[in-house]
């Protein structure tokens, strides 16, 4: 059973995501992670109760998801790589 709180929460979440991504905002990693988590939670709600999502909400969520993907770097390194010249070789070592 879907509650009124979930319906209200859906509208609030969509509005919040729109605001965070509005006006070409550049998202820091923490905000991007929060947006991704909200989208994932809403996907779960849609799987349980697609009737809660009107055409406007679905369109907005699709645009938000696309905007997050478009703004995401293709791949972030897990840790900084050392510069090639930062590890000098000692001359005369036989390894």
C-alpha positions, 0 to 999 in steps of 0.5 A: 500500500502506497502512503500519502507520505510517499506521494508527497515525498515524490513531489518534494523529491522531484522539485528538490532535484529540479532545484539542485540541477537548475540554472546549470548548476555544477554539482560537487561530488556529495551533491551528485551522490545525493541526487543519484541516491534520490533517483535510485530510491524513486526508481524503486518507488516506481517499480512498486507503484508506477501509478504515482508518477504522472507524465510531468514527473517521469519527464522531469526524472528522465531529464534529471538522470540524463543531466547527471550522466551528461555532467559526469566525468567518464571515469574518475580515478580511485586514487591520484596517480603519481607522476611518471617523473616522481619516482626517480631510478637510482643509477647503477641499480640492477633490478 
